[in-house]
Amino acid sequence: MEILELSTMLELTLIVALVCGLGLAAAVVIESFRRRSNHIHLEAHPIFEDPNSLKQVDCPYIYDPAEKYISLIVPAYNEELRLPAALDETMNYLQERAGKDNSFTYEVIIVDDGSKDGTKRVAFDFVRKYKVDNVRVVLLGKNQGKGEAIRKGMLHSRGKLLLMLDADGATKVDDLEKLENQILAVAKKKLQSAGDSTGDSSEGIQDIPIVAFGSRAHLEKKALATRKWYRNFLMKGFHLVVLLAAGPGVRDTQCGFKMFTRAAARKLFTNIRLKRWCFDVELVYLSKYFGIPIIEISVTWSEIPGSKVSLLSILNMLWEMSLMSVGYRLGIWKISSDRQS
């Protein structure tokens, strides 16, 4: 009798597990199908506001010709306290470099991702101080996720080079030169192989798709020693899932310091669908699809108090990676190589 009851319980457990598994698989497929058009940019030309003149400034689009050498995109969600110091450091660096090199033109685009604190006020204070030609603010209204905030900033930037960096200043802004120099070196080789004897990579750089990822992989041993065991377990599991979803080649997909040429950003950010933490993994997948070179470069990084990454964030990443894998592998998510909204 006891053996019969145990057998019945095992059967019920297997049935419940099977039903849950099928339900989860169905949910992933349905959600992937629902997000198939997430990459369509419905608001192609929003308006920037100049708080000094109170006039509206037409917003550029990623298909427009570059007007600046570099654009820095800063996603911000409830960053009233951390944003000022990071922006002060960024603007000091950019102004100093522009003062030494007339060809170095820049803009900083702050994307307020539906903040509930004073982030919007802080951002517009910097626009007033540095003028709307150098600092601009995109307001998303409601929180849509870091990936969507960066996508909006990228699609409405003016730079030949486009850099995404976090609002907390965890990576020193002058490390952008490491990424920039590597991109210029790759671009020079490509120009020379194409028959351009001058190989002036700074001139034609916007037309050559290249991506450079800042990396904290060199800090991994120290991080493993200082983090709690369960966080290490979760991160190792996450890296395994990333490997399965996007393939090998990039050791640190999640560092918030990445640089794109304008041509690379155009291909990637007009196709990207994931809006929150896992958009970085989708960038890797799409770069491989398009054959865009990914350069991974060690950067200086420090832990800044106030991190928004939690257990729920990691679970959301796993969910989004499942959606991405199903969406692309089943052909639900179509990739366009030359689409203009």
C-alpha positions as CSV (number, residue, x, y, z in Angstrom):
1,M,0.0,0.0,0.0
2,E,2.8,2.4,0.9
3,I,4.6,1.6,-2.4
4,L,1.4,2.2,-4.3
5,E,0.9,5.6,-2.6
6,L,4.6,6.6,-3.2
7,S,4.2,5.6,-6.9
8,T,1.0,7.7,-7.2
9,M,2.7,10.7,-5.6
10,L,5.6,10.4,-8.0
11,E,3.3,10.2,-10.9
12,L,1.4,13.3,-9.7
13,T,4.7,15.2,-9.2
14,L,5.8,14.3,-12.7
15,I,2.4,15.4,-14.2
16,V,2.6,18.7,-12.3
17,A,6.2,19.3,-13.4
18,L,5.3,18.4,-17.0
19,V,2.3,20.8,-17.0
20,C,4.4,23.6,-15.4
21,G,7.1,23.0,-18.0
22,L,4.7,23.1,-20.9
23,G,3.0,26.2,-19.4
24,L,6.3,28.0,-19.1
25,A,7.3,27.0,-22.7
26,A,4.0,28.2,-24.0
27,A,4.4,31.5,-22.0
28,V,7.8,32.1,-23.5
29,V,6.6,31.5,-27.1
30,I,3.5,33.7,-26.6
31,E,5.5,36.5,-25.0
32,S,8.2,36.3,-27.8
33,F,5.4,36.6,-30.4
34,R,4.0,39.6,-28.5
35,R,7.3,41.3,-28.6
36,R,8.1,40.7,-32.2
37,S,7.5,44.4,-33.1
38,N,9.2,45.8,-30.0
39,H,12.1,47.1,-32.2
40,I,9.8,49.4,-34.3
41,H,10.6,53.0,-33.4
42,L,7.2,54.7,-33.5
43,E,8.4,58.1,-32.3
44,A,11.2,58.7,-34.8
45,H,11.6,62.4,-34.3
46,P,10.7,63.7,-30.8
47,I,11.6,67.2,-29.7
48,F,14.4,68.3,-27.4
49,E,13.6,71.3,-25.2
50,D,16.0,74.1,-24.6
51,P,15.4,75.3,-21.0
52,N,17.4,78.5,-21.7
53,S,15.4,79.8,-24.6
54,L,12.3,77.7,-24.0
55,K,12.4,76.8,-27.7
56,Q,12.1,73.4,-29.2
57,V,15.1,71.8,-30.9
58,D,14.5,69.3,-33.7
59,C,15.8,65.8,-32.8
60,P,18.1,64.0,-35.2
61,Y,17.8,60.3,-36.1
62,I,20.4,57.5,-36.5
63,Y,19.9,57.6,-40.3
64,D,20.9,61.3,-40.4
65,P,24.6,62.2,-41.1
66,A,26.8,62.6,-38.1
67,E,27.2,66.1,-36.7
68,K,29.4,65.4,-33.7
69,Y,32.5,63.3,-33.2
70,I,31.1,61.5,-30.2
71,S,27.8,61.1,-28.4
72,L,27.6,59.9,-24.8
73,I,24.3,58.3,-23.8
74,V,23.6,58.1,-20.1
75,P,20.5,56.2,-19.0
76,A,19.2,57.4,-15.6
77,Y,16.5,56.1,-13.4
78,N,16.1,57.7,-9.9
79,E,19.7,59.0,-10.1
80,E,19.3,62.4,-8.5
81,L,22.1,61.7,-6.0
82,R,24.7,59.9,-8.1
83,L,24.2,61.7,-11.4
84,P,25.7,65.1,-10.6
85,A,29.2,63.8,-9.7
86,A,29.3,61.5,-12.7
87,L,28.2,64.3,-15.1
88,D,30.6,66.8,-13.6
89,E,33.5,64.4,-14.2
90,T,32.2,63.6,-17.7
91,M,31.8,67.3,-18.7
92,N,35.2,68.3,-17.3
93,Y,36.9,65.5,-19.4
94,L,35.0,66.4,-22.6
95,Q,35.6,70.2,-22.2
96,E,39.3,69.7,-21.5
97,R,39.7,67.4,-24.6
98,A,37.7,69.7,-26.8
99,G,39.9,72.6,-25.7
100,K,43.0,70.7,-27.0
101,D,41.5,69.4,-30.2
102,N,39.1,71.5,-32.3
103,S,37.9,68.4,-34.2
104,F,36.7,66.8,-31.0
105,T,33.0,67.7,-30.8
106,Y,30.6,66.0,-28.4
107,E,27.2,65.8,-26.9
108,V,25.8,64.1,-23.8
109,I,22.3,62.7,-24.0
110,I,20.7,62.0,-20.6
111,V,17.7,59.6,-20.9
112,D,15.4,59.9,-17.9
113,D,13.7,56.5,-17.7
114,G,10.6,57.7,-15.8
115,S,12.4,58.7,-12.6
116,K,10.3,59.5,-9.6
117,D,12.9,61.7,-7.9
118,G,14.7,64.8,-9.0
119,T,16.7,63.2,-11.9
120,K,14.9,65.4,-14.5
121,R,15.7,68.6,-12.6
122,V,19.4,67.6,-12.3
123,A,19.6,66.7,-16.0
124,F,18.1,70.0,-17.1
125,D,20.4,71.9,-14.8
126,F,23.3,70.6,-16.8
127,V,21.5,71.6,-20.1
128,R,21.2,75.1,-18.7
129,K,24.9,75.2,-17.7
130,Y,26.4,73.6,-20.9
131,K,23.8,74.6,-23.5
132,V,21.4,72.3,-25.5
133,D,24.0,71.7,-28.3
134,N,26.2,69.9,-25.8
135,V,23.8,68.3,-23.3
136,R,20.3,67.1,-24.2
137,V,17.6,65.3,-22.2
138,V,15.2,62.6,-23.4
139,L,12.2,62.0,-21.2
140,L,10.6,58.5,-21.4
141,G,7.6,59.5,-19.2
142,K,7.3,56.1,-17.6
143,N,9.9,53.5,-16.7
144,Q,10.7,51.3,-19.6
145,G,14.0,49.8,-18.7
146,K,17.7,50.5,-19.2
147,G,17.8,48.9,-22.6
148,E,15.0,51.0,-24.0
149,A,16.5,54.2,-22.5
150,I,19.9,53.5,-24.2
151,R,18.1,52.6,-27.5
152,K,16.2,55.9,-27.5
153,G,19.5,57.8,-26.8
154,M,21.3,55.9,-29.5
155,L,18.6,56.4,-32.1
156,H,18.6,60.2,-31.5
157,S,22.3,60.9,-31.3
158,R,24.6,62.8,-33.6
159,G,28.0,61.2,-33.1
160,K,30.3,59.3,-35.4
161,L,31.0,57.3,-32.2
162,L,28.4,56.5,-29.7
163,L,29.3,55.6,-26.1
164,M,26.8,54.2,-23.5
165,L,27.9,54.7,-19.9
166,D,26.1,54.3,-16.5
167,A,24.9,57.3,-14.5
168,D,26.8,56.1,-11.4
169,G,30.3,56.8,-12.8
170,A,31.5,53.3,-12.0
171,T,33.8,53.5,-15.0
172,K,36.1,56.5,-15.5
173,V,35.0,58.4,-18.5
174,D,38.6,58.8,-19.8
175,D,38.6,55.1,-20.4
176,L,36.6,55.8,-23.5
177,E,39.9,56.5,-25.2
178,K,40.8,52.8,-24.8
179,L,37.7,51.8,-26.7
180,E,38.1,54.7,-29.2
181,N,41.7,53.8,-30.0
182,Q,40.9,50.1,-30.6
183,I,37.9,51.0,-32.9
184,L,40.1,53.4,-34.8
185,A,42.8,50.7,-35.2
186,V,40.3,48.2,-36.6
187,A,38.7,50.8,-38.9
188,K,42.2,51.8,-40.2
189,K,42.9,48.1,-41.1
190,K,39.5,47.8,-42.8
191,L,40.0,51.0,-44.8
192,Q,43.5,49.9,-45.9
193,S,42.3,46.5,-47.0
194,A,39.5,48.2,-49.0
195,G,42.1,50.1,-50.9
196,D,42.2,53.4,-49.0
197,S,45.9,54.2,-49.0
198,T,45.6,57.0,-46.4
199,G,43.7,54.8,-43.9
200,D,42.3,57.9,-42.2
201,S,40.0,56.0,-39.8
202,S,38.8,59.1,-38.0
203,E,37.1,60.4,-41.2
204,G,35.2,57.3,-42.4
205,I,34.8,55.7,-39.0
206,Q,31.0,56.3,-38.8
207,D,30.5,54.1,-41.9
208,I,32.3,51.0,-40.6
209,P,30.4,48.8,-38.2
210,I,32.5,48.1,-35.1
211,V,31.7,47.6,-31.4
212,A,33.9,47.9,-28.4
213,F,32.8,46.4,-25.0
214,G,34.4,47.6,-21.8
215,S,35.2,44.6,-19.7
216,R,35.5,43.8,-15.9
217,A,36.6,40.3,-16.6
218,H,40.1,41.0,-15.3
219,L,38.5,41.8,-11.9
220,E,36.6,38.5,-11.7
221,K,38.9,36.7,-9.2
222,K,38.7,39.6,-6.8
223,A,34.9,39.8,-7.2
224,L,34.6,36.0,-6.5
225,A,36.5,36.4,-3.3
226,T,34.5,39.3,-2.0
227,R,30.9,38.4,-3.1
228,K,28.6,36.1,-1.1
229,W,28.5,32.5,-2.3
230,Y,24.9,32.6,-3.6
231,R,25.7,35.7,-5.7
232,N,28.7,33.8,-7.2
233,F,26.4,30.9,-7.9
234,L,23.8,33.0,-9.6
235,M,26.4,34.9,-11.7
236,K,28.1,31.6,-12.8
237,G,24.6,30.3,-13.8
238,F,23.9,33.5,-15.7
239,H,27.2,33.3,-17.6
240,L,26.3,29.8,-18.6
241,V,22.9,30.9,-19.9
242,V,24.6,33.8,-21.8
243,L,27.0,31.3,-23.4
244,L,24.0,29.2,-24.6
245,A,21.9,32.1,-25.8
246,A,24.5,34.3,-27.5
247,G,27.5,32.0,-27.9
248,P,31.2,32.4,-26.8
249,G,33.6,35.3,-27.4
250,V,32.6,38.0,-24.9
251,R,33.6,37.4,-21.2
252,D,31.7,40.4,-19.8
253,T,28.4,41.2,-21.5
254,Q,27.0,43.3,-18.7
255,C,29.5,46.1,-18.2
256,G,27.7,49.4,-18.9
257,F,30.5,50.9,-20.9
258,K,30.2,50.2,-24.6
259,M,31.1,52.1,-27.7
260,F,29.6,51.8,-31.2
261,T,30.4,53.3,-34.6
262,R,27.3,55.0,-36.1
263,A,27.0,52.3,-38.7
264,A,27.0,49.6,-35.9
265,A,24.5,51.5,-33.8
266,R,22.2,51.8,-36.8
267,K,22.1,48.1,-37.4
268,L,21.9,47.1,-33.8
269,F,19.5,49.5,-32.2
270,T,16.9,49.5,-35.0
271,N,16.6,45.7,-34.3
272,I,16.9,45.3,-30.6
273,R,13.8,44.2,-28.8
274,L,14.8,43.6,-25.1
275,K,14.2,46.6,-23.0
276,R,15.7,45.9,-19.6
277,W,18.8,44.3,-18.2
278,C,19.4,41.7,-20.9
279,F,19.6,43.9,-23.9
280,D,23.5,43.6,-23.7
281,V,23.2,39.9,-24.6
282,E,21.0,40.7,-27.5
283,L,23.6,43.2,-28.7
284,V,26.1,40.4,-28.8
285,Y,23.8,38.1,-30.7
286,L,22.9,40.8,-33.3
287,S,26.6,41.8,-33.7
288,K,27.5,38.1,-34.5
289,Y,24.5,37.9,-36.9
290,F,25.7,41.0,-38.8
291,G,29.4,40.0,-38.6
292,I,30.2,43.2,-36.7
293,P,33.6,42.9,-34.9
294,I,33.4,43.0,-31.1
295,I,36.5,44.2,-29.3
296,E,36.6,43.5,-25.5
297,I,38.8,45.9,-23.6
298,S,39.6,46.0,-19.8
299,V,38.4,49.2,-18.1
300,T,38.8,50.7,-14.7
301,W,35.7,49.9,-12.6
302,S,34.7,50.5,-9.0
303,E,31.7,49.4,-7.0
304,I,29.4,52.4,-6.4
305,P,26.7,52.2,-3.6
306,G,23.1,52.1,-4.8
307,S,23.3,49.3,-7.3
308,K,19.8,48.4,-8.7
309,V,20.8,44.8,-9.6
310,S,18.9,42.3,-7.4
311,L,17.8,38.6,-7.4
312,L,14.7,39.8,-9.3
313,S,16.9,41.5,-11.9
314,I,18.8,38.2,-12.5
315,L,15.5,36.3,-12.8
316,N,14.3,38.9,-15.3
317,M,17.5,38.5,-17.3
318,L,17.0,34.7,-17.5
319,W,13.4,35.3,-18.7
320,E,14.5,37.8,-21.3
321,M,17.2,35.5,-22.6
322,S,14.6,32.7,-23.0
323,L,12.5,35.1,-25.0
324,M,15.4,36.1,-27.2
325,S,16.5,32.5,-27.8
326,V,13.0,31.5,-28.8
327,G,12.3,34.7,-30.7
328,Y,15.3,34.4,-33.0
329,R,15.7,30.7,-33.3
330,L,12.0,30.1,-34.2
331,G,12.1,33.1,-36.6
332,I,9.5,35.0,-34.7
333,W,11.8,38.0,-34.4
334,K,12.9,39.1,-37.9
335,I,16.2,41.0,-38.3
336,S,16.3,43.9,-40.8
337,S,19.7,44.9,-42.2
338,D,18.5,48.3,-43.7
339,R,15.3,49.5,-42.3
340,Q,14.3,53.2,-41.8
341,S,11.3,54.0,-39.7
